[in-house]
Amino acid sequence: MFFQPSLHFGMCGDDVLATARLLNALDIHSLLCDVEQIPGRISKGQLTRDDLRNFQAAFTAVGVSVNTVTLGWLWRDDSGALPETDTNRIRDEIAILGAEGVPIVQVFEAGKVPPDADRNAYRANVYASYVRLVDSCATADVRLAIHGFWDPDCIFANTQSYLDLFEAVPDEANGLCFCAGSIHQAGDDPVASFSAFPRCPNCGRRVRDVIVR
C-alpha cells in the first residue's frame, strides 16, 4: 500500500515559512491546498499558470511540493448535469495543474438527488460529467480524487455508489478521496469499504485510494 502524507495549507495561515517548518518537523514534504488559496485565483475567477508557478515556487524553495489542489464543490442542476461554464473552467484548471506537475486534483461532489428526480437519469448525467473531467485528468497526467458526502440523498455516499461510478467511468485517473468518517456515517464499515476497492494489476497499489483522510 502506498501513502503520501500531506498537510493542508492554512494550518499556519498564509505563512509559507511557518508551514514549511511544521511540515519539516513532521517529516512531511507534500502540501494540499484549495485552488482559491492560490493568490490571483479569486480575483481572476480562473487559475493561471503564472499564479500557480509563483505559489509553487515559494514552497519549492523550502523543500515542499504542492501535490494536491482542491477545485471545490461540483454544483449540479436538478437533472444532475454540471453547468458547461463550470465544466470548462475545471477542465482548464486541470490542464494547468497537470502542466505544472501537480499530480492530484480533488473535487467535492455536491450532487444531492431531488426527491422527485429520476435517480437513474440523474446518475447518468453525473457519470457523463465525470467522463469529461476524467478525460481531462488522463490527458493532463493527473489523478482525480472525489470526495462525496454521507447523506444517502447524495449521489455518492456509501461504498457501492463509488464502485458503481468506477464501473461506469473505468479509468485509472478516476479516484477517490477516502473519507473514513463519511463512509462510517453512510453506514459502511471503513475497513471493509477500503478493502472493496480494487488493486492495480501492474503495481499492486489500490487504483482508487488516492487520498485517505
C-alpha positions in Angstrom: 0.0 0.0 0.0 1.3 3.5 -0.9 0.6 6.5 1.2 1.9 10.0 0.6 1.0 12.1 3.7 0.2 15.8 3.1 -1.0 18.7 5.2 -3.5 21.3 4.2 -2.2 24.9 3.5 -3.8 27.2 6.1 -2.8 25.4 9.2 -0.3 28.2 9.7 -2.3 30.9 8.0 -0.7 32.0 4.7 2.8 32.0 6.2 4.9 29.8 3.9 7.9 29.6 6.2 5.8 28.6 9.2 4.1 26.0 7.1 7.4 24.6 5.9 8.8 24.4 9.5 5.7 22.5 10.6 6.0 20.1 7.6 9.7 19.6 8.1 9.1 18.9 11.8 6.7 16.2 10.9 8.9 14.9 8.1 6.1 15.7 5.6 7.0 17.4 2.3 3.8 17.5 0.4 1.0 20.1 0.6 -2.7 20.1 -0.2 -4.4 23.5 -0.9 -7.7 24.9 -2.2 -7.4 26.5 -5.6 -8.8 29.7 -4.1 -5.8 29.8 -1.7 -3.6 30.5 -4.7 -3.1 34.3 -5.0 -4.9 35.7 -8.0 -7.4 32.9 -8.5 -10.3 34.6 -6.7 -9.9 38.0 -8.4 -9.5 36.5 -11.8 -12.0 33.7 -11.4 -9.7 31.3 -13.2 -6.3 29.8 -12.3 -3.4 30.9 -14.4 0.0 29.2 -15.0 1.9 32.2 -13.7 -0.1 32.4 -10.5 0.3 28.6 -9.9 4.1 28.8 -10.6 4.6 31.7 -8.2 2.6 29.8 -5.5 4.6 26.6 -6.0 8.0 28.4 -6.1 7.5 29.7 -2.6 7.2 26.1 -1.3 9.7 24.5 -3.6 12.3 26.9 -2.2 11.8 25.3 1.3 11.6 21.7 0.1 7.8 21.3 0.0 5.8 20.3 -3.1 2.2 21.1 -3.9 0.9 17.6 -4.6 -2.9 18.1 -4.4 -5.2 21.1 -5.3 -8.8 21.0 -4.5 -11.0 22.6 -7.2 -14.1 23.0 -4.9 -17.7 21.7 -5.0 -19.5 20.5 -8.1 -22.8 22.2 -8.0 -25.4 20.5 -10.3 -28.8 21.4 -11.7 -31.9 19.3 -10.8 -31.1 16.9 -13.7 -27.6 16.1 -12.3 -25.8 18.0 -15.1 -22.8 20.1 -14.3 -23.1 23.6 -15.9 -21.0 24.0 -19.0 -19.2 27.0 -17.7 -18.1 25.1 -14.5 -17.1 22.1 -16.6 -14.9 24.2 -18.9 -13.3 26.1 -16.0 -12.5 22.9 -14.1 -11.1 21.2 -17.2 -8.9 24.2 -18.0 -7.6 24.2 -14.4 -6.9 20.5 -14.5 -4.8 21.1 -17.7 -2.8 23.9 -15.9 -2.2 21.8 -12.8 -1.0 18.9 -14.9 1.3 21.0 -16.9 2.9 22.4 -13.8 3.4 18.9 -12.2 0.6 18.8 -9.7 -0.3 15.0 -9.6 -3.7 15.1 -7.9 -6.8 17.2 -8.2 -9.7 16.9 -5.7 -13.3 17.8 -6.1 -16.2 17.7 -3.6 -19.4 16.1 -5.0 -22.4 18.2 -4.0 -24.9 16.2 -6.1 -28.0 15.8 -3.9 -30.7 14.0 -5.8 -34.0 15.9 -5.7 -36.9 13.9 -4.1 -38.9 13.8 -7.3 -36.0 13.2 -9.7 -35.5 10.0 -11.7 -32.4 8.7 -9.8 -31.2 6.6 -12.8 -31.3 9.6 -15.1 -29.7 11.8 -12.5 -26.9 9.3 -12.0 -26.4 9.0 -15.8 -25.8 12.8 -16.1 -23.4 12.7 -13.1 -21.4 9.9 -14.8 -21.4 11.8 -18.1 -19.8 14.8 -16.4 -17.1 12.6 -14.8 -16.3 11.1 -18.2 -15.3 14.6 -19.3 -13.4 15.5 -16.2 -11.6 12.2 -16.0 -10.7 12.5 -19.7 -9.1 15.9 -18.9 -7.2 14.3 -15.9 -5.9 11.4 -18.1 -4.7 13.9 -20.8 -3.0 16.0 -18.1 -1.5 13.0 -16.4 -3.1 13.8 -13.0 -5.4 11.7 -10.9 -8.9 12.8 -9.7 -9.9 12.4 -6.1 -13.6 12.6 -5.5 -14.9 13.4 -2.0 -18.6 12.6 -1.6 -20.9 13.0 1.4 -22.5 10.7 3.9 -26.1 11.8 3.2 -28.0 9.0 1.4 -29.7 11.6 -0.7 -26.3 12.4 -2.2 -25.3 10.6 -5.4 -22.0 9.5 -3.8 -22.3 8.4 -0.1 -21.6 4.7 0.5 -19.1 2.2 -0.9 -21.4 0.8 -3.6 -22.1 4.3 -5.0 -18.4 4.8 -5.7 -17.9 1.3 -7.1 -20.8 2.0 -9.5 -19.1 5.2 -10.6 -15.8 3.4 -11.2 -17.6 0.8 -13.2 -19.3 3.4 -15.3 -16.1 5.5 -15.7 -13.3 2.9 -15.6 -10.2 5.0 -16.0 -7.3 4.8 -13.6 -7.3 8.6 -13.5 -10.7 8.4 -11.7 -10.2 8.1 -8.0 -11.5 8.6 -4.5 -10.7 10.8 -1.5 -11.4 8.1 1.0 -13.0 9.9 3.9 -13.4 7.2 6.6 -15.8 9.5 8.6 -18.2 9.9 5.7 -18.1 6.2 4.9 -18.9 5.4 8.5 -21.7 8.0 8.6 -23.1 6.4 5.4 -23.5 3.1 7.3 -20.5 1.2 6.0 -17.5 -0.2 7.9 -14.5 1.8 6.7 -12.1 -1.1 6.8 -14.3 -3.3 4.8 -15.1 -0.4 2.5 -11.4 0.3 1.9 -10.7 -3.3 1.1 -13.5 -3.3 -1.5 -11.6 -1.1 -3.9 -9.6 -2.9 -6.5 -5.8 -3.0 -6.7 -3.8 -2.1 -9.8 -2.8 -5.3 -11.6 0.6 -3.9 -12.5 1.9 -2.4 -9.3 -0.5 -3.9 -6.6 -1.4 -0.4 -5.4 -5.1 0.2 -4.9 -6.4 2.0 -8.0 -8.8 4.3 -6.2 -7.1 5.1 -2.9 -5.7 8.5 -4.0 -6.2 10.2 -0.6 -7.2 8.7 2.7 -8.4 11.0 5.4 
